[in-house]
Amino acid sequence: MKDILPQETPLWQQVESTLREVFSAYGYSEIRLPLAEKAELFQRSIGEVTDIVEKEMYTFEDLNHERLSLRPEGTAGCVRAGIEHGLLHNQIQRLWYMGAMFRHERPQKGRYRQFHQAGIEALGMEGPDIDAELIAMTARIWKALGVSLVLQINSLGTLAARQVYRAHLVEYFSAHRDALDEDSQRRLNTNPLRILDSKNPDMRELILAAPQLPDYLDAESLTHFERLKSLLDSAGVDYVVNPRLVRGLDYYSKTVFEWVTDQLGAQGTVCAGGRYDGLVEQLGGKATPAIGFAIGLERLLSLVEAKTGLLAPPAPHVYLLVAGELAALAGVKLAESLRDTLPGLRLVMNCGGGGFKAQFKRADKSGARVALMLGDDELAKNVVGVKFLREDRAQQEVSMHTLAASLREFI
């Protein structure tokens, strides 16, 4: 787990602000979800035989003897909230969320045990048009942030078609069991599609020669996928069809997509999404078509930082120096009055005492453009001394009454 330090937060804020603006521009509303849910929710949605549930979830028993888990992803909680609050039946919902997720896995570049995701869930729409909208939205985010990613897409077909494919896949890999690594042997009879996700280079040729899912798609899924490709072509979004891009759980169907990069090592997926038409019903709601995606913010931040570098925290416009007890009292009043009059003003008031010389050093170090000086002499004349720290301009005295107007140029 990792602290995000003051020199890093401006870039986080910029990326988060860009995401919020794009989500809003497409008509999506924010939902804020609990960090902890009943462990059963993730066991039912993610699957008990997945690595996330078996190895990675932070699960504990609370004082009421309920088993809770820190959320490892956002979709399950979002669907649970939709069912619980009656948001889904015969309704369309466009929702987004952002925040911390938790998985107990081996940390590596761009991956931490507490990490952050921004996610979209679009519920109640079954056509490929909403699939294309989500993909176009992500493309717009990358463009706004100035990063380059490659879009991979595939169709998982319907559950019936995938079960036929699954049987052929199990037959193929069973014939080559000795060539499978330990994880793949374990997945063979529980989650065989996930074998296609293996990053083990020793299995690359075996996986390349495996049966391909597109060869087993039903007519409905093929039509959906072809229409999606036409919509992406029309929107000017480039893509690569990756027939080995899969999801291992039965509630996924049809469209699946990932935005990937080669700049982050083995963990090259920055954004992953897909259609999960079976999940709402699996969690106890009415059957509801749905699609979503999640963006790994640490990975996205790594790409943005490599492109732009860290952003400097915004410097104050004004640093207020005070000397003397009466000036200190008047300074607090002045500072609050300026903040009221000039809402965009970034003003730092000197705290902790010190003479004018020491305070000037603090003012200069703060990066402020202007230092305001208030001592007993200024107080007696009802003025404030104004010294320009970044410009070659003469020091001056300004009346208390006109000071706000004089400072407007610096906002």
Order of alpha helices (4+ residues) and beta strands (2+ residues): alpha-beta-beta-alpha-beta-beta-alpha-beta-beta-alpha-beta-alpha-alpha-alpha-alpha-beta-beta-beta-alpha-beta-alpha-beta-alpha-beta-alpha-beta-alpha-beta-beta-alpha
